[in-house]
Amino acid sequence: MSKEKAQTTSNILMVRPAHFGYNHETAASNAFQSNTSELSSEAIGKLAVREFDGFVKKLRAAGVNVIVAEDSDFPVKPDSVFPNNWVTFHENGTVVTYPMLSSIRRMERRDDILQGVMGHFRVEKKIQLEEYETIGQMLEGTGSMVFDRPNGLVYACLSPRTSEDLLERFCKLMRYQPVTFHDVDGDGLEIYHTNVMMALGESFVVICFDSIPTEKEKALLHRRFVSTEKEIIEITLEQMMHFAGNMLQVRNEEGNTFLAMSQAAYQSLEPGQIERIEQHTNILSSPIPTIEQFGGGSVRCMMAEIFLPKK
């Protein structure tokens, strides 16, 4: 067990969307998406930008260093606001890019965004896993994987977007141990990403155990959390569907930590759950209803953490 890796960072990459909207390719495996609206696509895009800017403003006011990359106008990328699925930045100077299930989403991988990050941080190595798209193996970044960095663990619920074989390959390359399990929503459909049902902080985990169908896998996760000294804060299936699992703990330059979540997630929590979270960290919430409804992701998906060493 290594304690050299930090669980949280004060450096975050976010992509300001140019053409946010509903992606029909992702909807088949994302029960959180909805396209029920009388709004025009232009109106939806403008609301998403407003929500994005409001969230960035709150993060920066809290002292978090947010690097904002502008989405390109062409090709149109309705999910560009979720960069955590195509790239991760690691403390050993490694950048990893990932294969994604939706062909539309694959256009989000942009070298110019990586070059912008490299202007501030040191990159020693780049690992490109997108070639696995050709054989149908997907691994969608920190959507698929929830990292316990200090303890060298990666939690992942298996789905069409999270290949067990590719996960194991990643873990060998990056020296992590995979902890895999299965996960379903209230209708019995596979949960598309691990980060919608659990969020791991420095000293706690927010998790929907009700979405794990087998007692054996629940017990496995419980043992892991206990052995790594994480307080378990359970959420319900209904709270999960309000994105109460899609949270990310970040820190500012002074070392204060914040659990970032959407307003919908915060409003779904019970007072006792909020109190338990606040024993570990501050809460930072922001309203992003348009992004949640049409994109099927919440604040965690909007943030790609940068653990790279600074130049």
N, C-alpha and C positions, 0 to 999 in steps of 0.2 A: 504494500500500500504506500503510495507516494503522496506526500502533503505539499509537494512543490507547485502543483497546479492550482490556480485559483478557480473557484466556482463562478465568480462574477467578475465583470469588467465594467469600466466606465466609458468604454469606446464602442460605439454602435454605428453600423451602416444601415441607412434606410434609403429607399428609392421612392421619389415623389412621382406618382403615377401620371402619365399623359393621357391614357385612354382606359381608365379603369372601367370594368364592366363584368357581366356574367359570362363565364367560360363554359360552354356546353360540353366541352371535352372532359372537364373535371367533375361535372355534376353527377355523373353516373356512380362515382365512388365517394362523393362528398355529400352526406345527408344534411350538412349544415348550410348548404347553399339554397337560395330561393330566388326565383325570377319573377315573383308576383309583384308587379308595380305598374302604375300608369305613368311613371316618369319616363321622359325620353332618355336615350343613352347619354346625350350631352349633359342633361341635368344630373344624372347619376354620377358622371365623371366629375362634375364641379363639386358636388357634395363630398365625394371621396377625397378630393384635394383639400377641401376645407377641413375635413376630419383629420387628414394626415398632418396638415400644418398645425392644427391645434394640439395634436399629440406631441409633435416635435417641440413645440413651444414649451409644453409642460415638462418634458424631459430636460430640455436645456435650462429651464428655470430651476430645476432640482440640481443642476450642476453636472449632468451627464453630457459627455462629449458626443454629439450626434453628427456624423458625416452624412450629408444628404446628397445623393446622386440623382440627377434628373433622368427620368425615363426618356427614351428617344421616341419621336413621333412615329417612326416607321422602322420595322414592322409593328403593327398594333399588338400590344401585349396586355391583355386585360388584367393579368395577375401580377404585374411587375412590382406591385407594392409589397409582395411577399418574397424578399430576396433570400430569406433563411433557407429556402428549399434548394437553392442551386449553388450555394457557396458557404464554406466555413473557414475561419481564420484561427490558427492554433498558436499556442505559446512557444512552440519550437521553430516558428518561422514558416510553417507549412500552410499552404492554401489548397483546399480541396474543392473541386467542382463535381457536380452530381448529375446522374441520369434521372429524368423526370418522365412520368407516365404520359402527360399531355404533350403532344407535338407542338402545340401553340406555346406552351410554357418553356420549351427548350430554347426559344429565341431570347429568353430573358438573360441567358449567360452572356455577359459582355466583358471583353478584355479591357475596354476603356474604363469601366467601373473599377476593375482590379488595379489598373494602372493608377487611378486616383487614390486608392487606398495605399498603394506602394509608395506614393509620394510622402507619406507620413510614417509608414511602418516598414520594418525590415522583413523581406521575404527570402527564405533560403531555398524553398522547394515548392513545386506545384504538382499536385496529383490530380489527374483528370480521369474521372470514372465514367464520363458520359458515353464512352464506347460501349458500355454494357446495355445501353438502350437497344442496340441491334439484336441482342439475344433475349430481350424482354426482362432484364433484371433491373429493378429500380431501387434507388435509395435517395429519398428526398431530404437530404441535409438534416437540420434540426427539427424538421417536421417528423421525419421517420425516427430520429434518435434523440433521446433526452440524456444528456451527459451528466454523470457524476465525475467531474474532472479530478478532484483530489484523490478519489478512491479508484480511479481507472475503470469505471463501469459505464456501459451504454445500455440504457433501457429502451426496448423497442417492441411495439406490438406489430405482429406480422400482418401484411395486407398486400394488395396488388402494388402498392407504392413502396413497400419495404421488403426486399428480397433477403431471405435468411442467408443465402450463400454470399451475396455481395456484402451484407452486414459483417459476416465473419471475415471476409477479405479486408474490409476496411479496418476492423478491429486489430487484425494482425499487422497491417501497415502502420497503424497509429498507436499500437500497444494499449489497447483497451480490451476489456472482457465483456462480451455481449450478455445481456439478460433479456431473453425473449419470452413473449407470452402472447396470448390471443385476447381479442377485445371486441365487443359488439355494443351497439346502441340499444335503445329500448325496443326497437323493432327487430332485433336480431341480426342487423346488418353490420358487417365489419367496420370498425372505426378506421378512418382513412389515414390518420396520423397519430402518433403517440402523444404529440404535444397538445392535443385537444383534451386528453383525459388525465394528464399529469403534468405538474410543474415542480421541478426540484430546485430548492434553494440551498443556501449554505448549511442550514441546520434544521430544515423541515422539508416535507413533501406534501403537496396538495394533489390528491388522487381520487378518482372515481372507482373504487373497488367494485361497485355494483355492475360495472360494465365488463368485468372479467368473469367469464362463464364457469370456470372451474375452480374449485376450492384449492386444488393443488397449486395452481399458478398464483392465486391470491396469497397462499401461505409462503410461497417462494419469495414474492415481492416483500411481504411483511418481514421475513427474516432478513432480507437485504437491508431494508430500511433501519431495522433495529440494530443490526451489526455495524452500520455506518452512522449510527447516532442521529438519525433524522426523525423529528417529531412528525407523526402521521396525522394530517388534517384531511378528513374524508369529505368529499362532496357527493351529491346525489346525481342520478342520471339527468334529472331536469336541470340542475345547476350546470352540469357539463354541457348541455345543449344551449345554455346561455353563455358559453365560453369561459366558465369558471375554472377550467383546467388549462386554458390557453394564456398563461401568465409567464412573466420572466422577471427574475430578480436581477437588478442592475445596481451599480454603485456610482457615486460621484467621486470627484477628485479628492474630496476630504475623507473618503472612506465610508460615508453613510450609504446604507443600502435601501432600495425601494423595490417593492413587488409591483411591477407594472401590470395593469389589467384594464379591461374596458369598463365603461360605466355599466353596461348590461351585466357583466360578470360580477361587479361589485354589488349591484342592486339585488342579485340573486342570492348573495351570501346571507347567512343568519348572523345575528350579533355575536354569538359565541364563536363562530368561525373567524369573524373579523378580529375579535379580541385575541384569539390564538395566533393569528398571522402577525398581528401588531406586537406580540411578545418577541418576535424574531426580527421584524423589519418594518419600515414605513410602507404605506400603501400609496400608490400613485395611479389614479384612474382617469380615463378620458373617454368621451363618447365617440364611438365609431360605428353607428348602426348601419350606415350604407355599406361600408367595407365588410362588415360581418354578414349582412344579408346576401349580398350579391357575390362576394368573394368566398364566403364560407370559412374565413379565417379571422383571427382577432389579433390583439397587439403583439403576442409572442411571434406570430408569423411575420410581422412587419419589421422585426429587428434581427439583423445578423450581427452577432457579437464579434468583436475584434480582440483577440487575445495576442496578436502578433507583438513582438518587441518593438518599441518605438525607435525611430532613427536617432 
